[in-house]
Amino acid sequence: MAELTGYILAAILGVSGLFYVGWAAGLSFPFANEQALARSVIGRRGITRVPSRRAFLYVGVLLFAAATAAFLLGGFGEAVPESKPFLAPVGLLLALIFFVRGVAGVLPAFERAAPEQPFLTLNRRLYSPLCVLAGAGFLYLTLALPNWQARLSQLFG
């Protein structure tokens, strides 16, 4: 089951990373134009342009890194033995990051900071739930590791 979870999580994060890299390159797909992209993905009040294509590239690279971690956590860490000591802490860190983003995304303060439509609706229906599911996936993959407690103790103590 962990292998399938790793594949699915890696695929979702990899596709998301592709979108961000495409947006960094100047595409607006699947949105009509740059303003629609900014209002759908950033959502800040009054936004009309994407703030930085470089930021999109950074997010894309981070999503690819998270996809790689999901792939390794899903059972392919054996192919990269050097990664073994880092799998449990990286999995827990990614679980925490995605949980925090998912939960923070539905808090009133977050919604006041990013009230533009369709971002607000997309965030409530898609972005935040996907982040919570990704966090749950990373937590499951970490706890499914053999001897995950021993791996953490090797690293921290």
DSSP file (Angstrom, degrees, kcal/mol; ACC not computed):
  #  RESIDUE AA STRUCTURE BP1 BP2  ACC     N-H-->O    O-->H-N    N-H-->O    O-->H-N    TCO  KAPPA ALPHA  PHI   PSI    X-CA   Y-CA   Z-CA
    1    1 A M     >        0   0    0      0, 0.0     4,-2.4     0, 0.0     5,-0.2   0.000 360.0 360.0 360.0 -35.3    0.0    0.0    0.0
    2    2 A A  H  >  +     0   0    0      1,-0.2     4,-2.6     2,-0.2     5,-0.2   0.878 360.0  54.6 -65.0 -36.6    2.9    2.4    0.7
    3    3 A E  H  > S+     0   0    0      2,-0.2     4,-2.3     1,-0.2    -1,-0.2   0.930 110.2  45.5 -62.8 -44.9    4.3    1.9   -2.8
    4    4 A L  H  > S+     0   0    0      2,-0.2     4,-2.7     1,-0.2     5,-0.2   0.913 112.9  50.6 -64.4 -43.0    0.9    2.8   -4.3
    5    5 A T  H  X S+     0   0    0     -4,-2.4     4,-2.7     1,-0.2     5,-0.3   0.910 110.5  50.1 -60.7 -42.3    0.6    5.9   -2.0
    6    6 A G  H  X S+     0   0    0     -4,-2.6     4,-2.5     2,-0.2    -2,-0.2   0.911 111.4  48.4 -62.4 -43.5    4.1    6.9   -3.0
    7    7 A Y  H  X S+     0   0    0     -4,-2.3     4,-2.4     2,-0.2    -2,-0.2   0.941 114.5  44.9 -60.9 -48.5    3.4    6.6   -6.7
    8    8 A I  H  X S+     0   0    0     -4,-2.7     4,-2.5     2,-0.2     5,-0.2   0.933 115.5  46.4 -64.3 -46.9    0.1    8.6   -6.4
    9    9 A L  H  X S+     0   0    0     -4,-2.7     4,-2.5    -5,-0.2     5,-0.2   0.908 113.2  49.5 -63.3 -42.3    1.6   11.3   -4.2
   10   10 A A  H  X S+     0   0    0     -4,-2.5     4,-2.5    -5,-0.3    -1,-0.2   0.894 111.4  50.0 -63.8 -39.1    4.7   11.6   -6.5
   11   11 A A  H  X S+     0   0    0     -4,-2.4     4,-2.6     2,-0.2     5,-0.2   0.934 112.0  46.4 -65.5 -46.0    2.5   11.9   -9.6
   12   12 A I  H  X S+     0   0    0     -4,-2.5     4,-2.2     1,-0.2    -2,-0.2   0.931 116.9  43.9 -62.9 -46.0    0.3   14.6   -8.1
   13   13 A L  H  X S+     0   0    0     -4,-2.5     4,-2.4    -5,-0.2    -1,-0.2   0.876 113.2  52.0 -68.2 -36.6    3.2   16.6   -6.8
   14   14 A G  H  X S+     0   0    0     -4,-2.5     4,-2.1    -5,-0.2    -2,-0.2   0.911 110.5  47.1 -65.7 -42.8    5.1   16.1  -10.1
   15   15 A V  H  X S+     0   0    0     -4,-2.6     4,-2.1     2,-0.2    -2,-0.2   0.909 112.1  50.7 -65.0 -41.4    2.2   17.3  -12.2
   16   16 A S  H  X S+     0   0    0     -4,-2.2     4,-2.1    -5,-0.2    -2,-0.2   0.912 109.1  51.7 -61.2 -41.8    1.8   20.3   -9.9
   17   17 A G  H  X S+     0   0    0     -4,-2.4     4,-2.4     1,-0.2    -1,-0.2   0.882 106.6  54.1 -61.4 -39.0    5.5   21.0  -10.3
   18   18 A L  H  X S+     0   0    0     -4,-2.1     4,-2.6     2,-0.2    -1,-0.2   0.901 106.5  51.9 -62.2 -41.0    5.1   20.9  -14.1
   19   19 A F  H  X S+     0   0    0     -4,-2.1     4,-2.7     2,-0.2    -2,-0.2   0.945 110.9  47.5 -59.4 -47.3    2.3   23.5  -13.9
   20   20 A Y  H  X S+     0   0    0     -4,-2.1     4,-2.2     1,-0.2    -2,-0.2   0.893 112.0  48.8 -64.1 -39.7    4.6   25.8  -11.8
   21   21 A V  H  X S+     0   0    0     -4,-2.4     4,-1.4     2,-0.2    -1,-0.2   0.902 111.8  50.5 -66.4 -39.5    7.5   25.4  -14.2
   22   22 A G  H  <>S+     0   0    0     -4,-2.6     5,-2.3     2,-0.2     4,-0.3   0.910 110.5  48.7 -62.1 -42.5    5.2   26.1  -17.1
   23   23 A W  H ><5S+     0   0    0     -4,-2.7     3,-1.2     1,-0.2    -2,-0.2   0.872 107.9  54.9 -66.0 -35.9    3.9   29.2  -15.4
   24   24 A A  H 3<5S+     0   0    0     -4,-2.2    -1,-0.2     1,-0.3    -2,-0.2   0.828 104.7  55.0 -64.3 -30.0    7.5   30.3  -14.8
   25   25 A A  T 3<5S-     0   0    0     -4,-1.4    -1,-0.3    -5,-0.1    -2,-0.2   0.506 129.8 -96.0 -81.8  -3.9    8.1   29.9  -18.5
   26   26 A G  T < 5S+     0   0    0     -3,-1.2    -3,-0.2     1,-0.3    -2,-0.1   0.427  79.4 134.7 107.3  -1.4    5.3   32.3  -19.2
   27   27 A L      < -     0   0    0     -5,-2.3    -1,-0.3    -6,-0.1     6,-0.1  -0.436  36.8-166.0 -74.7 155.5    2.4   29.9  -19.9
   28   28 A S    >   +     0   0    0      3,-0.1     3,-2.7    -2,-0.1     5,-0.2   0.329  31.1 172.0-119.7   4.3   -1.0   30.6  -18.3
   29   29 A F  T 3   +     0   0    0      1,-0.3     3,-0.1     3,-0.1    -6,-0.1  -0.288  63.5  19.3 -55.5 136.2   -2.6   27.2  -19.0
   30   30 A P  T 3  S+     0   0    0      0, 0.0    -1,-0.3     0, 0.0     2,-0.2  -0.907 119.1  72.6 -92.1  15.6   -5.2   26.3  -17.9
   31   31 A F  S <  S-     0   0    0     -3,-2.7    -3,-0.1     1,-0.1     6,-0.1  -0.546  83.4-119.7 -93.4 159.8   -6.2   29.9  -17.3
   32   32 A A  S    S-     0   0    0     -2,-0.2     2,-0.3    -3,-0.1    -4,-0.1   0.859  82.0 -19.0 -69.3 -37.8   -7.1   32.4  -20.0
   33   33 A N  S  > S-     0   0    0     -5,-0.2     4,-2.3    -6,-0.1     5,-0.1  -0.891  78.7 -77.9-157.8-177.5   -4.3   34.9  -19.3
   34   34 A E  H  > S+     0   0    0     -2,-0.3     4,-2.8     1,-0.2     5,-0.2   0.871 124.8  52.9 -63.8 -38.0   -1.8   36.2  -16.7
   35   35 A Q  H  > S+     0   0    0      2,-0.2     4,-2.6     1,-0.2    -1,-0.2   0.928 110.2  47.3 -64.2 -43.9   -4.4   38.1  -14.7
   36   36 A A  H  > S+     0   0    0      2,-0.2     4,-1.6     1,-0.2    -2,-0.2   0.891 112.5  51.0 -63.9 -38.2   -6.6   35.0  -14.5
   37   37 A L  H  X S+     0   0    0     -4,-2.3     4,-2.5     2,-0.2     5,-0.5   0.946 111.7  46.5 -61.7 -49.0   -3.6   32.9  -13.5
   38   38 A A  H  X>S+     0   0    0     -4,-2.8     5,-2.3     1,-0.2     4,-1.8   0.899 114.1  47.4 -62.2 -41.7   -2.6   35.4  -10.7
   39   39 A R  H  <5S+     0   0    0     -4,-2.6    80,-1.3     3,-0.2    -1,-0.2   0.777 117.7  43.0 -71.5 -25.1   -6.2   35.6   -9.4
   40   40 A S  H  <5S+     0   0    0     -4,-1.6    -2,-0.2    -5,-0.2    -1,-0.2   0.776 127.0  26.1 -90.6 -29.0   -6.5   31.8   -9.4
   41   41 A V  H  <5S+     0   0    0     -4,-2.5    -3,-0.2    -5,-0.2    -2,-0.2   0.783 133.9  26.3-106.9 -34.4   -3.1   30.8   -8.0
   42   42 A I  T  <5S-     0   0    0     -4,-1.8    -3,-0.2    -5,-0.5    -4,-0.1   0.892  73.8-173.5 -96.4 -55.9   -2.0   33.8   -5.9
   43   43 A G      < +     0   0    0     -5,-2.3    73,-2.1     1,-0.2    -4,-0.1   0.489  20.4 155.3  79.2   4.5   -5.3   35.4   -4.9
   44   44 A R    >   -     0   0    0     -6,-0.3     3,-1.8    70,-0.2    -1,-0.2  -0.307  58.4 -82.2 -63.9 151.9   -4.0   38.6   -3.2
   45   45 A R  T 3  S+     0   0    0     68,-0.7    -1,-0.1     1,-0.3    67,-0.0  -0.316 111.5   0.2 -56.9 126.3   -6.5   41.5   -3.1
   46   46 A G  T 3  S+     0   0    0      1,-0.2    -1,-0.3    -3,-0.1     2,-0.1   0.589  87.2 162.5  73.7  12.9   -6.4   43.5   -6.4
   47   47 A I    <   +     0   0    0     -3,-1.8    -1,-0.2     1,-0.1     3,-0.1  -0.416  13.1 162.9 -69.9 136.9   -3.7   41.3   -8.1
   48   48 A T        +     0   0    0      1,-0.3     2,-0.3    -2,-0.1   -10,-0.2   0.515  62.6  35.7-126.6 -17.0   -3.5   41.6  -11.8
   49   49 A R  S    S-     0   0    0    -11,-0.1    -1,-0.3   -12,-0.1   -14,-0.1  -0.949  88.2 -97.5-136.3 156.3   -0.1   40.1  -12.6
   50   50 A V        -     0   0    0     -2,-0.3     3,-0.2     1,-0.1   -12,-0.0  -0.562  33.9-135.8 -70.7 137.6    2.0   37.3  -11.3
   51   51 A P  S    S-     0   0    0      0, 0.0     2,-0.3     0, 0.0    -1,-0.1   0.891  77.2  -4.7 -65.6 -40.8    4.5   38.7   -8.8
   52   52 A S     >  -     0   0    0      1,-0.1     4,-1.3     2,-0.0     5,-0.1  -0.924  43.6-155.6-159.4 125.7    7.6   36.7  -10.0
   53   53 A R  H  > S+     0   0    0     -2,-0.3     4,-1.9     1,-0.2     5,-0.1   0.825 101.8  60.8 -69.4 -30.2    8.2   34.0  -12.5
   54   54 A R  H  > S+     0   0    0      1,-0.2     4,-2.4     2,-0.2    -1,-0.2   0.880 100.0  54.2 -63.7 -37.6   11.3   33.1  -10.5
   55   55 A A  H  > S+     0   0    0      1,-0.2     4,-2.5     2,-0.2    -1,-0.2   0.901 106.4  52.0 -63.2 -39.9    9.0   32.3   -7.5
   56   56 A F  H  X S+     0   0    0     -4,-1.3     4,-2.4     1,-0.2    -1,-0.2   0.905 109.1  50.7 -61.2 -40.3    7.0   30.0   -9.7
   57   57 A L  H  X S+     0   0    0     -4,-1.9     4,-2.5     2,-0.2    -2,-0.2   0.919 109.5  50.1 -64.1 -43.4   10.2   28.2  -10.7
   58   58 A Y  H  X S+     0   0    0     -4,-2.4     4,-2.5     1,-0.2    -2,-0.2   0.929 111.5  47.9 -60.0 -46.1   11.3   27.8   -7.0
   59   59 A V  H  X S+     0   0    0     -4,-2.5     4,-2.5     1,-0.2    -1,-0.2   0.907 111.0  52.1 -63.1 -40.5    7.9   26.4   -6.1
   60   60 A G  H  X S+     0   0    0     -4,-2.4     4,-2.2     2,-0.2    -2,-0.2   0.920 110.2  47.7 -60.5 -44.3    8.1   24.0   -9.1
   61   61 A V  H  X S+     0   0    0     -4,-2.5     4,-2.3     1,-0.2    -2,-0.2   0.905 111.7  50.5 -64.1 -41.3   11.5   22.8   -8.0
   62   62 A L  H  X S+     0   0    0     -4,-2.5     4,-2.4     1,-0.2    -2,-0.2   0.886 109.5  50.9 -64.5 -38.2   10.3   22.3   -4.4
   63   63 A L  H  X S+     0   0    0     -4,-2.5     4,-2.3     2,-0.2    -1,-0.2   0.890 109.4  50.6 -66.5 -38.1    7.3   20.3   -5.7
   64   64 A F  H  X S+     0   0    0     -4,-2.2     4,-2.3     2,-0.2    -2,-0.2   0.897 110.0  50.5 -64.0 -39.4    9.6   18.1   -7.8
   65   65 A A  H  X S+     0   0    0     -4,-2.3     4,-2.2     2,-0.2    -2,-0.2   0.912 110.8  48.5 -64.0 -42.0   11.8   17.5   -4.7
   66   66 A A  H  X S+     0   0    0     -4,-2.4     4,-2.4     2,-0.2    -2,-0.2   0.880 109.9  52.7 -65.1 -37.2    8.7   16.6   -2.7
   67   67 A A  H  X S+     0   0    0     -4,-2.3     4,-2.3     2,-0.2    -2,-0.2   0.904 108.9  49.8 -63.6 -40.9    7.7   14.2   -5.5
   68   68 A T  H  X S+     0   0    0     -4,-2.3     4,-2.5     2,-0.2    -2,-0.2   0.910 110.1  50.7 -63.3 -42.0   11.1   12.6   -5.4
   69   69 A A  H  X S+     0   0    0     -4,-2.2     4,-3.0     2,-0.2     5,-0.2   0.911 109.7  50.1 -62.2 -42.4   10.8   12.2   -1.6
   70   70 A A  H  X S+     0   0    0     -4,-2.4     4,-1.7     2,-0.2    -1,-0.2   0.907 110.6  50.5 -62.0 -41.2    7.4   10.6   -2.0
   71   71 A F  H  <>S+     0   0    0     -4,-2.3     5,-1.1     2,-0.2    -2,-0.2   0.924 113.9  44.0 -61.8 -45.8    8.8    8.2   -4.6
   72   72 A L  I ><>S+     0   0    0     -4,-2.5     5,-1.4     1,-0.2     3,-1.3   0.905 113.5  50.4 -67.1 -41.9   11.7    7.3   -2.2
   73   73 A L  I 3<5S+     0   0    0     -4,-3.0    -1,-0.2     1,-0.3    -2,-0.2   0.797  98.3  69.7 -66.0 -27.5    9.4    6.9    0.8
   74   74 A G  I 3<5S-     0   0    0     -4,-1.7    -1,-0.3    -5,-0.2    -2,-0.2   0.388 134.0 -72.8 -74.7   5.8    7.1    4.7   -1.2
   75   75 A G  I < 5S+     0   0    0     -3,-1.3     3,-0.4    -5,-0.1    -2,-0.2   0.424 111.8  99.2 123.1   1.1    9.7    1.9   -1.2
   76   76 A F  I > < +     0   0    0     -5,-1.1     3,-0.9    -4,-0.4     4,-0.4   0.307  52.2  95.9-102.8  10.3   12.3    3.0   -3.6
   77   77 A G  G > <S+     0   0    0     -5,-1.4     3,-0.8     1,-0.2     6,-0.3   0.739  74.2  69.6 -66.4 -22.2   14.7    4.3   -0.9
   78   78 A E  G 3  S+     0   0    0     -3,-0.4    -1,-0.2     1,-0.2    -2,-0.1   0.812  92.6  57.3 -64.5 -28.8   16.4    0.9   -1.2
   79   79 A A  G <  S+     0   0    0     -3,-0.9    -1,-0.2     1,-0.3    -2,-0.2   0.718 112.4  41.8 -74.2 -20.2   17.6    1.9   -4.6
   80   80 A V  S X  S+     0   0    0     -3,-0.8     3,-2.2    -4,-0.4     4,-0.4  -0.732  70.5 178.7-126.0  80.7   19.4    4.9   -3.1
   81   81 A P  G >  S+     0   0    0      0, 0.0     3,-1.1     0, 0.0    -1,-0.1   0.766  76.2  66.4 -59.1 -26.3   20.9    3.6    0.1
   82   82 A E  G 3  S+     0   0    0      1,-0.2     4,-0.2     2,-0.1    -4,-0.1   0.747  96.5  57.7 -66.0 -20.8   22.4    7.0    1.0
   83   83 A S  G X> S+     0   0    0     -3,-2.2     3,-1.3    -6,-0.3     4,-1.0   0.662  80.0  91.6 -83.1 -15.7   18.9    8.4    1.4
   84   84 A K  H X> S+     0   0    0     -3,-1.1     3,-0.9    -4,-0.4     4,-0.6   0.864  83.3  49.4 -52.0 -48.1   17.9    5.9    4.1
   85   85 A P  H 34 S+     0   0    0      0, 0.0    -1,-0.3     0, 0.0    70,-0.1   0.767 115.4  45.7 -65.8 -20.6   18.9    7.9    7.2
   86   86 A F  H <> S+     0   0    0     -3,-1.3     4,-2.3    -4,-0.2     5,-0.3   0.556  88.6  85.8 -98.3  -8.6   17.1   11.0    5.9
   87   87 A L  H <X S+     0   0    0     -4,-1.0     4,-2.6    -3,-0.9     5,-0.2   0.930  90.3  46.0 -62.8 -47.9   13.8    9.4    4.8
   88   88 A A  H  X S+     0   0    0     -4,-0.6     4,-2.4     2,-0.2     5,-0.2   0.946 116.3  42.7 -65.0 -49.3   12.0    9.5    8.1
   89   89 A P  H  > S+     0   0    0      0, 0.0     4,-2.5     0, 0.0    -1,-0.2   0.903 116.2  48.8 -65.5 -37.2   12.9   13.1    9.1
   90   90 A V  H  X S+     0   0    0     -4,-2.3     4,-2.7     2,-0.2     5,-0.2   0.917 111.6  50.3 -66.2 -41.5   12.2   14.4    5.5
   91   91 A G  H  X S+     0   0    0     -4,-2.6     4,-2.3    -5,-0.3    -1,-0.2   0.917 112.6  46.0 -61.3 -43.9    8.8   12.6    5.5
   92   92 A L  H  X S+     0   0    0     -4,-2.4     4,-2.4     2,-0.2    -2,-0.2   0.900 112.5  50.7 -66.4 -40.1    7.8   14.1    8.8
   93   93 A L  H  X S+     0   0    0     -4,-2.5     4,-2.6    -5,-0.2    -2,-0.2   0.930 112.4  46.2 -62.9 -45.3    9.0   17.5    7.7
   94   94 A L  H  X S+     0   0    0     -4,-2.7     4,-2.6     2,-0.2     5,-0.3   0.884 110.6  53.3 -66.1 -37.6    7.0   17.3    4.5
   95   95 A A  H  X S+     0   0    0     -4,-2.3     4,-2.5    -5,-0.2    -1,-0.2   0.939 111.6  46.3 -59.9 -45.8    3.9   16.0    6.3
   96   96 A L  H  X S+     0   0    0     -4,-2.4     4,-2.8     2,-0.2     5,-0.2   0.923 112.3  50.1 -62.4 -45.8    4.1   19.0    8.7
   97   97 A I  H  X S+     0   0    0     -4,-2.6     4,-2.4     1,-0.2    -2,-0.2   0.936 114.7  42.9 -60.1 -48.5    4.6   21.5    5.9
   98   98 A F  H  X S+     0   0    0     -4,-2.6     4,-2.4     2,-0.2    -1,-0.2   0.886 114.2  50.5 -69.4 -37.8    1.6   20.2    3.9
   99   99 A F  H  X S+     0   0    0     -4,-2.5     4,-2.7    -5,-0.3     5,-0.3   0.939 111.6  48.4 -61.6 -46.3   -0.6   19.9    7.0
  100  100 A V  H  X S+     0   0    0     -4,-2.8     4,-3.0     1,-0.2     5,-0.3   0.927 113.1  47.0 -61.8 -45.4    0.2   23.4    8.0
  101  101 A R  H  X S+     0   0    0     -4,-2.4     4,-1.8    -5,-0.2    -1,-0.2   0.912 113.6  49.2 -62.8 -41.1   -0.5   24.8    4.5
  102  102 A G  H  < S+     0   0    0     -4,-2.4     4,-0.3     2,-0.2    -2,-0.2   0.913 117.3  39.0 -65.0 -43.6   -3.7   22.9    4.3
  103  103 A V  H >< S+     0   0    0     -4,-2.7     3,-1.3     1,-0.2     4,-0.3   0.915 115.4  51.8 -74.2 -43.4   -5.0   24.0    7.6
  104  104 A A  H >< S+     0   0    0     -4,-3.0     3,-1.5    -5,-0.3     6,-0.3   0.835  98.6  68.6 -61.8 -31.5   -3.8   27.6    7.4
  105  105 A G  T 3< S+     0   0    0     -4,-1.8    -1,-0.3     1,-0.3    -2,-0.2   0.689 102.2  43.4 -64.2 -19.1   -5.5   27.9    4.0
  106  106 A V  T <  S+     0   0    0     -3,-1.3    -1,-0.3    -4,-0.3    -2,-0.2   0.362  87.4 111.5-107.9   4.9   -8.9   27.7    5.5
  107  107 A L  S <> S-     0   0    0     -3,-1.5     4,-2.2    -4,-0.3     3,-0.4  -0.519  76.8-120.5 -76.0 147.0   -8.3   30.1    8.4
  108  108 A P  H  > S+     0   0    0      0, 0.0     4,-2.2     0, 0.0     5,-0.2   0.857 111.6  55.9 -56.6 -37.8  -10.1   33.4    8.3
  109  109 A A  H  > S+     0   0    0      1,-0.2     4,-1.6     2,-0.2     5,-0.1   0.905 109.0  46.9 -63.4 -40.5   -6.8   35.4    8.4
  110  110 A F  H  > S+     0   0    0     -3,-0.4     4,-1.4    -6,-0.3    -1,-0.2   0.910 112.2  50.0 -65.7 -42.3   -5.5   33.5    5.3
  111  111 A E  H  < S+     0   0    0     -4,-2.2    -2,-0.2     1,-0.2    -1,-0.2   0.835 108.9  52.0 -68.4 -31.9   -8.8   34.1    3.5
  112  112 A R  H  < S+     0   0    0     -4,-2.2    -1,-0.2    -5,-0.2    -2,-0.2   0.852 109.8  50.2 -69.9 -32.9   -8.7   37.8    4.3
  113  113 A A  H  < S+     0   0    0     -4,-1.6   -68,-0.7     1,-0.3    -2,-0.2   0.749 123.1  30.3 -75.8 -24.1   -5.2   38.0    2.9
  114  114 A A  S  < S+     0   0    0     -4,-1.4    -1,-0.3   -70,-0.2   -70,-0.2  -0.579  71.3 146.2-134.6  71.5   -6.1   36.3   -0.3
  115  115 A P        +     0   0    0      0, 0.0   -71,-0.2     0, 0.0    -1,-0.1   0.528  29.9 120.9 -90.0  -4.9   -9.8   37.1   -1.0
  116  116 A E     >  -     0   0    0    -73,-2.1     4,-2.4     3,-0.1     5,-0.2  -0.244  63.3 -97.7 -63.1 144.6   -9.7   37.2   -4.8
  117  117 A Q  T  4 S+     0   0    0      1,-0.3   -77,-0.1     2,-0.2    -1,-0.1  -0.824 102.0  24.1 -95.6 143.9  -12.0   34.9   -6.8
  118  118 A P  T  > S+     0   0    0      0, 0.0     4,-3.1     0, 0.0    -1,-0.3  -0.977 118.1  63.3 -90.5   5.0  -11.5   32.2   -8.0
  119  119 A F  H  > S+     0   0    0    -80,-1.3     4,-3.5     1,-0.2     5,-0.3   0.923 101.2  53.3 -55.3 -46.1   -8.5   31.6   -5.7
  120  120 A L  H  X S+     0   0    0     -4,-2.4     4,-1.9     1,-0.2    -1,-0.2   0.918 114.4  40.5 -58.6 -45.4  -10.7   31.7   -2.6
  121  121 A T  H  > S+     0   0    0      2,-0.2     4,-2.5     1,-0.2     5,-0.3   0.930 116.6  49.2 -68.5 -45.7  -13.1   29.0   -4.0
  122  122 A L  H  X>S+     0   0    0     -4,-3.1     4,-2.9     1,-0.2     5,-1.9   0.889 110.8  51.6 -61.2 -38.8  -10.2   27.0   -5.5
  123  123 A N  I  <>S+     0   0    0     -4,-3.5     5,-2.2    -5,-0.3    -1,-0.2   0.920 112.8  44.3 -64.3 -43.7   -8.3   27.1   -2.2
  124  124 A R  I  <5S+     0   0    0     -4,-1.9    -2,-0.2    -5,-0.3    -1,-0.2   0.885 125.7  31.6 -68.0 -38.2  -11.3   25.9   -0.2
  125  125 A R  I  <5S+     0   0    0     -4,-2.5    -2,-0.2    -5,-0.1    -3,-0.2   0.745 137.6   4.3 -94.7 -25.3  -12.2   23.1   -2.6
  126  126 A L  I  X5S+     0   0    0     -4,-2.9     4,-2.4    -5,-0.3     5,-0.2   0.727 119.4  48.9-126.9 -59.5   -8.9   22.0   -4.1
  127  127 A Y  I  ><S+     0   0    0     -5,-1.9     4,-2.1     1,-0.2    -4,-0.2   0.943 115.3  39.9 -62.4 -54.2   -5.7   23.6   -2.8
  128  128 A S  H  ><S+     0   0    0     -5,-2.2     4,-2.4     2,-0.2     5,-0.2   0.931 116.9  48.5 -65.3 -46.1   -6.1   23.2    1.0
  129  129 A P  H  > S+     0   0    0      0, 0.0     4,-2.5     0, 0.0    -1,-0.2   0.912 112.0  50.4 -60.4 -38.9   -7.7   19.7    0.9
  130  130 A L  H  X S+     0   0    0     -4,-2.4     4,-2.6     2,-0.2    -2,-0.2   0.894 109.6  51.2 -64.1 -38.1   -5.0   18.5   -1.5
  131  131 A C  H  X S+     0   0    0     -4,-2.1     4,-2.6    -5,-0.2    -1,-0.2   0.916 110.4  48.3 -64.7 -42.2   -2.3   19.8    0.9
  132  132 A V  H  X S+     0   0    0     -4,-2.4     4,-2.5     2,-0.2    -2,-0.2   0.921 112.8  48.5 -63.8 -42.6   -4.0   18.1    3.9
  133  133 A L  H  X S+     0   0    0     -4,-2.5     4,-2.6     2,-0.2    -2,-0.2   0.895 110.9  50.5 -64.2 -39.3   -4.1   14.8    1.8
  134  134 A A  H  X S+     0   0    0     -4,-2.6     4,-2.7     2,-0.2     5,-0.2   0.917 110.3  50.2 -63.7 -42.1   -0.5   15.2    0.8
  135  135 A G  H  X S+     0   0    0     -4,-2.6     4,-2.3     2,-0.2    -2,-0.2   0.918 111.6  47.7 -60.6 -43.2    0.4   15.8    4.5
  136  136 A A  H  X S+     0   0    0     -4,-2.5     4,-2.7     2,-0.2    -2,-0.2   0.889 111.2  52.3 -64.3 -38.8   -1.5   12.6    5.4
  137  137 A G  H  X S+     0   0    0     -4,-2.6     4,-2.8     2,-0.2    -2,-0.2   0.927 110.5  46.3 -63.3 -45.1    0.2   10.8    2.6
  138  138 A F  H  X S+     0   0    0     -4,-2.7     4,-2.2     2,-0.2    -2,-0.2   0.887 112.6  50.6 -65.8 -37.9    3.7   11.8    3.8
  139  139 A L  H  X S+     0   0    0     -4,-2.3     4,-2.6    -5,-0.2    -2,-0.2   0.939 112.3  46.9 -63.9 -45.5    2.8   10.9    7.4
  140  140 A Y  H  X S+     0   0    0     -4,-2.7     4,-1.8     1,-0.2    -2,-0.2   0.937 112.3  49.6 -60.2 -47.1    1.6    7.5    6.3
  141  141 A L  H  < S+     0   0    0     -4,-2.8     4,-0.5     1,-0.2    -1,-0.2   0.875 112.1  48.7 -61.6 -37.0    4.7    6.9    4.1
  142  142 A T  H >< S+     0   0    0     -4,-2.2     3,-1.0     1,-0.2    -1,-0.2   0.929 113.1  45.6 -68.3 -45.0    6.9    7.8    7.0
  143  143 A L  H 3< S+     0   0    0     -4,-2.6    -1,-0.2     1,-0.2    -2,-0.2   0.728 107.6  59.8 -72.2 -20.2    5.2    5.6    9.5
  144  144 A A  T 3< S+     0   0    0     -4,-1.8    -1,-0.2    -5,-0.2    -2,-0.2   0.588  81.0 108.3 -81.8 -10.6    5.2    2.7    6.9
  145  145 A L  S X  S-     0   0    0     -3,-1.0     3,-1.1    -4,-0.5     2,-0.3  -0.411  82.5-108.4 -63.9 139.2    9.0    2.8    6.8
  146  146 A P  T 3  S-     0   0    0      0, 0.0    -1,-0.1     0, 0.0     5,-0.1  -0.541  99.7  -0.7 -67.9 133.4   10.6   -0.2    8.5
  147  147 A N  T 3> S+     0   0    0     -2,-0.3     4,-2.1    -4,-0.1     5,-0.2   0.857  79.3 160.3  58.4  39.9   12.2    0.9   11.7
  148  148 A W  H <> S+     0   0    0     -3,-1.1     4,-2.0     1,-0.2     5,-0.2   0.848  71.7  54.7 -63.2 -32.4   11.3    4.5   11.3
  149  149 A Q  H  > S+     0   0    0      1,-0.2     4,-2.3     2,-0.2    -1,-0.2   0.905 108.2  48.5 -67.0 -39.6   11.8    5.2   15.0
  150  150 A A  H  > S+     0   0    0      2,-0.2     4,-2.1     1,-0.2    -2,-0.2   0.877 109.0  54.2 -67.0 -36.2   15.3    3.8   14.8
  151  151 A R  H  X S+     0   0    0     -4,-2.1     4,-1.4     2,-0.2    -1,-0.2   0.903 110.0  46.7 -64.5 -40.5   16.0    6.0   11.8
  152  152 A L  H  X S+     0   0    0     -4,-2.0     4,-2.6     1,-0.2     5,-0.3   0.912 111.2  51.1 -67.1 -41.6   14.9    9.1   13.6
  153  153 A S  H  X S+     0   0    0     -4,-2.3     4,-2.1     1,-0.2    -2,-0.2   0.848 106.8  55.0 -66.7 -32.3   16.9    8.2   16.7
  154  154 A Q  H  < S+     0   0    0     -4,-2.1    -1,-0.2     3,-0.2    -2,-0.2   0.891 113.7  41.6 -63.5 -38.6   20.1    7.7   14.6
  155  155 A L  H  < S+     0   0    0     -4,-1.4    -2,-0.2    -5,-0.2    -1,-0.2   0.885 128.0  27.4 -77.8 -38.8   19.7   11.1   13.1
  156  156 A F  H  <        0   0    0     -4,-2.6    -2,-0.2    -5,-0.1    -3,-0.2   0.513 360.0 360.0-105.3  -6.1   18.8   13.0   16.3
  157  157 A G     <        0   0    0     -4,-2.1    -3,-0.2    -5,-0.3    -4,-0.1   0.501 360.0 360.0-168.7 360.0   20.3   11.1   19.1
